[in-house]
Amino acid sequence: MKYVDTWDLDSIFPGGTKSPQLQEKLTSLKAEIEEYRSHIQNWHFEDNKSAEPVKEILKKQEKILNGLGQAGTFVHMFHDAYTNDEYANVVMGQVIDLSSEVENITTTLTKKYVAIADTEWQSLLADPELATVSFRLNEIRDQGKRLLSEEVENIITELNKDGLSAWNRLYGTTVSIMTIPFTDNEGKTTEYSVGQAMNRMYSDPDPSVRKQLFENWEAAWTKFAPVFAENLNHLAGYRLTLQKVHNRDHFLDEPLEYNRMEKETLDAMWTAVANQKQPFIDFLNQKAKVLGMEKLGWQDVDAPVAIGDVEPPRFTYDDACDFIIENFASFGPKLTEFAKHALENRWIEAEDRPNKRPGGYCTSLPEWKESRIFMTFTGSPSDTSTLAHELGHAFHSYVMKDLPALNRRYAMNVAETASTFAETIINNATVANAKSKEEKVTLLNTKMENATAMFLNIHARFLFEQSFYEERNQGIVSEQRLNELMLNAQKEAYGDCLSEYHPHFWCSKLHFFIDDVPFYNFPYTFGFLFSLGIYAEYLKNPNGFEDKYIALLSDTGSMKVEELAMKHLGVDLGSPDFWEAGVQLMAKDAEEFIRLTNELM
């Protein structure tokens, strides 16, 4: 089938960021926000202890947040697809201003929740409609106990626009004007965007191309590193100050709370990874031999592998979409029909062109109860995996779309569950369809990209971020020291098995500069391993598993992850045993790659 690989943005707000309809939307939201403010100001629990005023306030809150989400998502989508659109930041500023107003008003509401006596609060939650969202309401109230006075919290919210949010936007703006030069064999030099350079640097089969791009890549980030060092230091310093004034004793308290998990769970996961990573280091060492290298360089970790005359498989976008639909069908009809609908209705921006930001993501259009996917498709098997990954995210949101709004907010770590599950289906199907041992080697290598990313690359990110925040607590961390911390983290995580590392990775990785979620990286490894556990259960008894899977996804917004795992999988996340079992599943692929390549070479 033929699919269109660009978003249908005009169906949301015609005319781009200067859309009159978008401005009308923002104007109407401003009026709704004032009405929301009035309702909260006039609600006094002592005067009316029934649940009705709270339910009315929650309905107004949901309507406003959906509207702001719709507008904000559109502007982000447009800017990411066309980074040369200068007006996007202007409109995003309008959205941020309105969001700040809502945040201030909601702080007042949270303060009123906190002021209600515990016994009366429990009586309020006995209302059937509020009982269904009691987990989230209790969570909001508990977090509200950390808040300072309304006046101070309002000031903080205002300052965030020129603090955390501003530092994040500065990073994006700076990256959008960067280019990476590449000179081909005929002497022609092309200036790649960051996204284009990254895609080719990691996927090109020619090691000389990868090496030139990596050298130019490192040089480009080195040039801008003083800006990014300022950026990262002030973003982290701002965050640490906020954490301290809100009585958080450690910089991990906030991300653990955000991800609804215990420190014991995080420690158990990383202990399992550290203890079980040797098969993946052996895989990288074997890959180096296959590629005729003594050791892999940083740019070679995800390089394609081909033995003999086998060429790395390439996919057209249409072929990738058809392959995903075909193999989703082996799991269940609901996932399959959803993916078809998303692909046929232009929910995906995948075109490979200049002026796009790097990376990929899935985002939400809450008023429509729909998702949209951003990526750049270049034809590699990993691009097909990425498309499946993001469709998994979208399916997660889809199965929750009719739940109460408060129960649709799931934490980031479980957000990676559905995406990784969908990706696993496609990766396993790709390997199973191999026509020869040589092709299977190529596809196993692609599949192993996930394992090395989750167990080595993201472990390095976590180690770096942890050491950086420890030092940032004492003062500014210099660019040189940031490089040292990153090199130390990479060498520990990779077992020092690479010939060269990426000291400026801390500034080339967007995830360190995201403003709303501290320690953005470890939830990926959590979701990957958690998903492997679910996939193992599916393999044991695939009949009717799709409905059980949907039930688990539906609960992700209304309980802590430890409770979720116990309820649906019967496992204790505080034990390294669960995590080690997941790591060992991927170790089998590493061992199979080594066995086949030894046999073929």
Secondary structure as GFF3:
##gff-version 3
##sequence-region A 1 601
A	DSSP	three_ten_helix	9	11	.	.	.	ID=ss1
A	DSSP	three_ten_helix	16	18	.	.	.	ID=ss2
A	DSSP	alpha_helix	20	42	.	.	.	ID=ss3
A	DSSP	alpha_helix	52	81	.	.	.	ID=ss4
A	DSSP	alpha_helix	88	115	.	.	.	ID=ss5
A	DSSP	alpha_helix	118	124	.	.	.	ID=ss6
A	DSSP	alpha_helix	128	131	.	.	.	ID=ss7
A	DSSP	alpha_helix	134	144	.	.	.	ID=ss8
A	DSSP	alpha_helix	150	161	.	.	.	ID=ss9
A	DSSP	alpha_helix	164	177	.	.	.	ID=ss10
A	DSSP	beta_strand	179	183	.	.	.	ID=ss11
A	DSSP	beta_strand	189	193	.	.	.	ID=ss12
A	DSSP	alpha_helix	194	203	.	.	.	ID=ss13
A	DSSP	alpha_helix	207	245	.	.	.	ID=ss14
A	DSSP	alpha_helix	253	258	.	.	.	ID=ss15
A	DSSP	alpha_helix	263	275	.	.	.	ID=ss16
A	DSSP	alpha_helix	278	290	.	.	.	ID=ss17
A	DSSP	beta_strand	296	297	.	.	.	ID=ss18
A	DSSP	three_ten_helix	298	300	.	.	.	ID=ss19
A	DSSP	alpha_helix	317	328	.	.	.	ID=ss20
A	DSSP	alpha_helix	333	344	.	.	.	ID=ss21
A	DSSP	beta_strand	348	349	.	.	.	ID=ss22
A	DSSP	beta_strand	361	365	.	.	.	ID=ss23
A	DSSP	beta_strand	370	374	.	.	.	ID=ss24
A	DSSP	alpha_helix	381	399	.	.	.	ID=ss25
A	DSSP	three_ten_helix	405	408	.	.	.	ID=ss26
A	DSSP	alpha_helix	412	432	.	.	.	ID=ss27
A	DSSP	alpha_helix	437	452	.	.	.	ID=ss28
A	DSSP	pi_helix	453	457	.	.	.	ID=ss29
A	DSSP	alpha_helix	458	472	.	.	.	ID=ss30
A	DSSP	alpha_helix	479	493	.	.	.	ID=ss31
A	DSSP	beta_strand	498	500	.	.	.	ID=ss32
A	DSSP	alpha_helix	505	508	.	.	.	ID=ss33
A	DSSP	three_ten_helix	510	513	.	.	.	ID=ss34
A	DSSP	alpha_helix	522	540	.	.	.	ID=ss35
A	DSSP	alpha_helix	545	554	.	.	.	ID=ss36
A	DSSP	alpha_helix	561	569	.	.	.	ID=ss37
A	DSSP	alpha_helix	576	600	.	.	.	ID=ss38
###
